[in-house]
Amino acid sequence: MMFQSLIIKIIGFILIVYLTTTLILFLAQRKLLYFPSTIFPTEELLKPRGLEYWIGKDDNYRGLISRQPQDNAKGTIIIFHGNAGSAIDRSYYSDVLVKLGYRVLLAEYPGYGGRSGKPSEEVFVADANKTIKLIHQEYGNPLYVWGESLGSGVVASTVSDSKLSVDGIVLITPWDSLPNLAKTLYNSFPVKWLVLDKFNSVNNLKSFQGNIGILIAGKDEVIPPDLGNNLYKSLPDNNKKLWFLENAGHNDWIYYLDDSWWEEVLDFLASD
């Protein structure tokens, strides 16, 4: 009897620890997902990068845009960055794409880069929707939207709105859904029922009619390549293209690219 009682107590203790840990994960999940830099970028930081603030017609700061005039731009590209840092940390997109003749906006999320708000899928998607609409009103088409890591989920969720005038998208190191990613990190917990922000890119892209480019890092240590492959396989065959960088990781993929890759992506986006 004493042995049975001890076993019951041990099982009870383990269950309490498990349930407590599950509760902590549930309550803290957005702190585990989002890693914003809340510092507003100063003019001193922007000038060396050739960037300036972009204020939408709603008079809200929404990101950074190149100082270089782009009156005859081939089109506009909006970049939605990953979960760490802020838009100013992604000036490498502007460095390349502006030289290729495009107007580039490095969009900023609520709660990041000095913007007010609390990060969540609902907040990000509503804000991205507004940013895309304002950019379209100001600059028209062609309009392309790129997302990196978390930004891929934001882009897919946002363009599920068929009313947005987006001609094509590029998703860099994407997942198929956030719950699937969470399962790879916390497979001992019922994450399917715990995750608040779904970012289900497979479902969100089912009705998107534009071209979809996907880049997967073969040695991605944050988002398993299989999740990006799942997303790619779910897309219609007639408007998708995959670039697989076998030796690249989640944060160093850009060093595996040359100028021809950027040109290839842009040609693909503009193709019928």
N, C-alpha and C positions, 0 to 999 in steps of 0.2 A: 504493500500500500504506500509506504514511504517513497519507494522508487517511482511509482505511478504518479504520486503527488508532485515529485520533483520534476518529472517529465512534463506534466501539465503546466507547472510554473515556468519552465524553460520555454515551452511553446507559447505560453501567454506573453512572456517577456519579448520573445522574437516578434510576435504579432504586433505588440504595442510599438516596438521600434520600427517595424515595417510601415505600419499605418501612420506613425508620426513622421517618418521620412517622406512618405507619399504626400502627406499634407503640406510639409515644408516645400517640396518640389512644386506642388500645385500653386501655393501662395507666392512662391518666389520665381516662378517660371519666366516672367518677363524680364526680371533682373538677370537671369541666366541667359536669355536670348539676346537682349539688346545691350550694346556697350557704347553708348553715345559719348562723344566729346561735346561738352556743352559750351565750349569757348567760342564766342563770336569772332570770326576772322577779321583782323585789323587790316587797314590799308597797307601797312608795312609788310604784312604777310602776302597780300594779294598782288602787289606791284611786281615783285620778281617773277611771279607766275603768270603775269599778263592777264590777270583776272579782275573783274569788278563785280559789285553787287548787282543782282537782277531783282528788280522790284516789279511785281505784277501790276496789272491795272486795278487790282483790288487793294493796291498800296501796301502790300505785305512783302517782306523779304522772303524770297523763295529759293534762292540759290545763287550761283556764281556763273558769270558769262565772260567770254573772252573780250578783252579791250580792243582787239583787232577788228576794224570795221568789216562787216560781212553783208554789205548791201546786195551783192550779187552771189550770195551763197547758193550752193547746189541743193541745200536743204537744211533742216534743223535736226539736231540729235540731242535728246534729253537723256542724261545719265542718272540712274538711281543706284547709289553705292551700297556697299555691304554694311554689316551691322556695327563695325568698330570705326571709331574716328568720326570724321565729318566730310563734307563735300570738298573742302580745300585739299584734303589728302589724296584726291583723285584727279589732280591737275594733269596727270599723264594722258588722260583721254583727250583733254583739250589740246595738249602739246602736239598730238599726232593728227587729230581730226580737223582742227582748224587749218593746218597746213594743206590738207587735202581738199579744202574749199567748203567746209561745213561750219555752220553756226552751232556752237556747243553750249548747252546749259548743264551745269553740274547741280542737279536738284538737291535741295536739303530737306530733311525730314523734320516734322515737329518733334521737339525735344532734343534735337541735334544742332550743333553749330550756332548756338545762341537763340534758336527759335523756341517759342513756348509750346507746350503740349507734352503729353505722355505717350510714349511709343506703344502702338498696338496695330494689329492688321487693319481694324476698322478706321483708325485715325490716319494711318499711312495711305490707305487706298483712297479715302475721301480727299485727302490733301493732294495726292498725286493726280487724281482725276481733275481737280481744279487747276493744278499747274499745267497739265497737258492742254486743257481747254484755253487757258490764258495764252500759252505759247502759240497755239493754233490761231487764235484770234489776232495775235500780233504779227505772226510770220507766215501763216498759211502752210501749205504742203509743198514738197514732201516733208513728212514728219516721221522720224524714227525714234524709238524708245529702247534704250539699253538698260539692262539690270545686271548687277554683279552680286552673286551670293544671295544674301537677304533681298537685295534689290531685284533679283530675278523673280522672287515670289511676289514682290510688290508690283512689278510690271505685269506679270501674268494675271494677278488679281484685278488690276486696274483695267487692262484692255479687254477683260470679259464684258465690259460695257461697250456694246456695239455702236453706241452713239459717238464714241470718240473717233476722231479722224486720224488714225495712226496707220501709216503705210507698211511698217515692218518693225520687227523687234529682234534684239540680240540678247540672249541669256547666257551669262558667263558663270561657270561653276554652279549650276542650278540644282535644286532638288525636285522630286516629283510632288511631295507634300511634306509639310513640316512634321506631322505625326510620324511619318516613316523615318525621317531623320532622327526624331526624338527616340524612336525605338532602338536605333543603332547605338545610342548613348546611354539609355536607361531601359534596357530590355527586360529588367526584372520588375518593372512597374507597368501598370495599365495605362500607358501614356496616350493611347487612342482616346481614352475618356477624360484625360487630364488636360490635354493641350487646348488652350483657349484660341490661339491664333493658328488657323489651319493652313493658310497659304497653299491650297490644293491646286498646284499649277496644271496638273493633268485635266481636271475638270474645268478650270478657268480658261484654258486655251482651246477647248473643243469647238467654239464658235468663231474663233479669230480667223479672219480671212487673209491677212497679210502674210508676207514672208517671215519665217522664224529661223534664225540662226542660233545654234547652240555650241558653246565651247565647253569641253570637259577636260579637267586636269587628271591625268591618269594616276597620279600619286597624291591626290587630294586627301589630306589628313583630317579635314573638317567635314566635308560633304562627300560621302563615298561615291565614286564614279558610277556605280550601279544605279544610284538614284537619278542621276542625270540621263543615263541610258534609258531608264524606264520612261522618263518624260519624253525623250526623243522618239522612242518607239510608239508612244501613244498619239503622236501627231500625224496628220494626213501626209501622204508621201509627196504630194504635188507642190508643197511650198515650204519645205524644210531643208536645212543643210547642217551637217555636223562637222566640227573640228575637234579632234581628239589629240591632246598633247600628252604623249605617253609618259614623259618624265617630269612633267610639271606638277607643282603642289598648289595648294589653295591660294597662297599669297605670292607665289613667284611666277605664275603663268605668263605674265607680261614679258618676262625676260626670254621666253621661248618663241617670241613672235618677231617677224621682220616687217618691213614696210609693205611687202607684197600681201601679207595677210590682211592688213587693214583695207587695202584696195580691193582685195577679193571679197571681203565682207560687204563693203559698200556697193560693189557691183551686184552682188547677190540680192541685197535689199532693194536695189532699184530695178531688178529684172521682173519681167511680166510672169 
